[in-house]
Amino acid sequence: MSRESSISRTTRETDIKIKLNIDGTGKSNIDTGIGFFNHLLTSFALYSGFDIELDAKGDLDVDGHHLCEDVGIVLGSAFNKALGDFKIKRFGYSITPMDDALIISSVDISGRPYFETGKLFVNSLIGTFQTEWLLEFLRAFAMNGRITLHILRLRGINSHHIAECIMKSLGMSLKEAVKRTDDILSTKGVL
C-alpha cells in the first residue's frame, strides 16, 4: 500500500495544494512562483524518492517568507499524514558533498519535532532568494512533519551549492528513515 496524502491550505497570505507519495520515484511538478525554491524542492523530491505535486501561490509582492514557511507547513503535514503506522527505520542521515559544500543532515521520525542548525550560509542572498526563507521552510517542515532534524555545514562558501546540498542531503536522510520495518522502533513500543 502506497503512503500518500493530499492537503490544501489557504490563508490570507498563501494558497497551497500538495499531493505527496512517499513511496514514489522522485517525480515532481512544483510551482511556487519562486524559481530557486522550485529548484530546491525538485532536488528534494528526486533525492528522497518522494513524488510531489505542489501548487503554491502567495503574497510575493511582500516577499517569499510566508510562502516558503507555509510550503514547509503543508509539506510537513502531508509527510506526517502519509507515514501511517510508523513501522519504519525512523533514523536516517547523509553526509553530502556538492562542489565546495559539505552538509550533514540527520533525522529521527519520532513524533517529537525539533530543528537544530548552526550557521549554514555565508551570504544572505542567492540571487533574489533570501537564505532565511530556506531556514523557515526547514523549521516548518520539521515541526509539522513531527521529526527531529539536524543540519550542519562542514564546508562551503557558495550559498547556491550549500542550499542545494542541504535539500539533497535531507532527501537522502528521509529516504533512509522512511524504509518500512516489521515493528515500531521504540523502547516504548509507540511513537
N, C-alpha and C positions, 0 to 999 in steps of 0.2 A: 504494500500500500504506500503510495507516494505521500510525502509530508508536504502539504500545500496549504496556502491561505491567501485570502484576498481581503484587503482592508481599504476603506476610503476614509479620509479625514478632511473636513472643511472647517476653517476658522475665518476670521476677518482678514487674516494675513496670508493664508495659503489654502490651496485645494489640491489634495494629493490622493492618487489611486495607485494601488500596487497589487500585483499578483506575484507570489513567491512560491517556488518549488525547490525545496532543499535537496531533493533527490534528482536534480536536473543534470544538465551537461554544460552549464556555463553560458547558455544563450541569454541575451538581454536585448531589450528595447527600452531605452531610457531617454526621457526628455524632461529636463529640469529647467530649461531656459538658460542654464549656465554651462557653457561648453566644457570648461575644465572639470567641473563637478560631474558631468556626464561621463567624461573620460575616466575619472577615478572610480565611479560606480560600475562602469563597464569592466574595468580591470578587476574589481572586487568580485563581480559575477563570474568572470572567467576562471579566476584562481580558486574560488570557493566551490565551483561547480554548481552554484545555485542558478536557476532560471529566474530572471527578474524582468517583469514588465512594470515600468514606472512612468506615470504621467504626473508631473508636479508643476503647479503654477503658483506664483507668489508675488509679493509686493517688491519686486526687484527694483522699482523706482526708489525705494528706500535703501536697500542693499540686499545682499544674499543671506544675511544671518538667519532670518526667520525661516526661509526656505530650506537651507541646509540643516538647521536644527530639526525642523518638522519632518524632513525626509528621514532623519535618524530616528525620530519617534515612531514613524509609520513602519519603516523597515524593521526596527527592533520589535515592535508589536507583532508584525507579521511573522517574524522569525520565532518568537516565543509561542505564538498560536500554532504554528506549523509543526513544532517539535514533537508534540504528542506526549508519550508516556515517559520520556526521559531515560529510556533504556539505550544509552549512548555512551561512548567513550568518555565524554564530559570534558576532558582536558585536551588541549592542543596548543602547539607552539610552532613558531617558524623563525629561523634566523635567515633573513632575506637580503641579498645584495641587489643593487641596481646601480651600476656605474660607481659613482663616489659614495652613494648612500648604502648604509648597512643598518637594518632595522630588526629588532626582536619584538615579536608580538606573542603574547601568551593569554589564553582564555581558559576560563572554568565556567561551564554552563551549569551553574549551581543553584540558580534561583535567587542568588544574593548579588544584586547589582553593585558594581564598583568600577570606577575608571581611574587609572593612575598613569601618569606620564611625566617625563622630565621635559626639558627644553628640546622640542623637536625641530624647530625651524630657526635658521639663521636670519632669514628675511621674512617680513610680514606680508609680502605680496608675491603672487605668482601671476604675472600679467596683471589683470584686474581682480583676480581671486584672492581674497584675504585668507591667510593660513588659519586664522582663528575660526573661520567658518567650518573648516575640516575638524577642528577640535570640538566644536559644538555638535557637529554630526556624530562624531565618535562617542562623546559623552551621552548624547540622547539615545544612540543605538544601544550602548551598554546598559543604560538604566531601563529602557523599555524592553530590551531583549532579555533582561534579568540575568546578565552574565557579568563575571569579573573579567576585566580587560586591562592588561598592562601593555604599554607600548614604549619602547626605548629606542633612541637613536644612538648607535655606537659610532657611526661615522656619517659624514655627509655635509656638503656645503650648498649644493644646488637644490633649492626648495621644490622644484618640479620633481626631481628624482626622489627626494625624501617623501613627498606626498604620495607619489605613485607606489613607491616601495612599501609604505605603510599599508595601503589598500591591498596590495598583492600579499603581503605578509599576513594581514588579518584574514584574508580569504583562505590562505593555506592553513592557518591555525584552526579556523572554523570547519574546514573540510575534514580535518582530522577529528575534531571534537564531536562532530555530529554522527560519526560512524556508529551504526547500531551494535548493541551488545545484548546478551541474554538477560542481564539484570541491571538494576539501578545501582550505579557505583557510588555508594554512600554507606558509611558505617551505621547511619541511622535507618537505612533502608528506604528512605524517601528523599526527594529533593523538592 
